[in-house]
Amino acid sequence: MVKILTYIVATLLTYLLGLLSKKKGWNETIPIPVQNILIGVIVFFISAILLRITNQEIMLDDIVSQIIASLGGSGTATLYYDTKKGE
């Protein structure tokens, strides 16, 4: 359940912050990898909070799977944005 929520949060957060970044011009001053790291950190903390709320024990395997889900969500948002931009 938490993995799915992490994926969804990462996708939405990446997409929304990407739009905000383009609108504010941050994409010109802050490199994309730095933006992705910031999104990853935010999603990681949200996932940790979700794990704490659901009383699940945080283990190394959980952390790795959350990072992978976060990267997948970011990739999905990027793909959606790029295909939408091509229209």
Backbone hydrogen bonds, N-H to C=O, Kabsch-Sander energy under -0.5 kcal/mol:
donor,donor_aa,acceptor,acceptor_aa,energy
5,L,1,M,-2.2
6,T,2,V,-2.7
7,Y,3,K,-2.3
8,I,4,I,-2.4
9,V,5,L,-3.0
10,A,6,T,-2.7
11,T,7,Y,-2.3
12,L,8,I,-2.7
13,L,9,V,-2.9
14,T,10,A,-2.3
15,Y,11,T,-2.2
16,L,12,L,-2.9
17,L,13,L,-2.7
18,G,14,T,-1.9
19,L,15,Y,-2.2
20,L,16,L,-2.3
21,S,17,L,-2.6
22,K,18,G,-2.1
23,K,19,L,-2.2
24,K,20,L,-2.7
25,G,21,S,-1.2
26,W,21,S,-1.3
27,N,21,S,-1.1
28,E,25,G,-1.4
29,T,25,G,-0.7
29,T,26,W,-0.6
30,I,26,W,-3.5
34,V,31,P,-0.5
35,Q,31,P,-1.9
36,N,32,I,-2.7
37,I,33,P,-2.1
38,L,34,V,-2.3
39,I,35,Q,-2.3
40,G,36,N,-2.5
41,V,37,I,-2.5
42,I,38,L,-2.4
43,V,39,I,-2.8
44,F,40,G,-2.4
45,F,41,V,-2.3
46,I,42,I,-2.2
47,S,43,V,-2.6
48,A,44,F,-2.5
49,I,45,F,-2.2
50,L,46,I,-2.4
51,L,47,S,-2.6
52,R,48,A,-2.1
53,I,49,I,-2.8
54,T,50,L,-2.2
55,N,52,R,-1.2
56,Q,51,L,-2.4
59,M,57,E,-0.7
63,I,59,M,-2.0
64,V,60,L,-2.4
65,S,61,D,-2.4
66,Q,62,D,-2.2
67,I,63,I,-2.2
68,I,64,V,-2.3
69,A,65,S,-2.4
70,S,66,Q,-2.4
71,L,67,I,-2.4
72,G,68,I,-2.3
73,G,69,A,-2.4
74,S,70,S,-2.4
75,G,71,L,-2.4
76,T,72,G,-2.2
77,A,73,G,-2.3
78,T,74,S,-2.3
79,L,75,G,-2.5
80,Y,76,T,-2.6
81,Y,77,A,-2.6
82,D,78,T,-2.8
83,T,79,L,-2.3
84,K,80,Y,-2.3
85,K,81,Y,-2.4
86,G,82,D,-1.2
87,E,84,K,-1.1
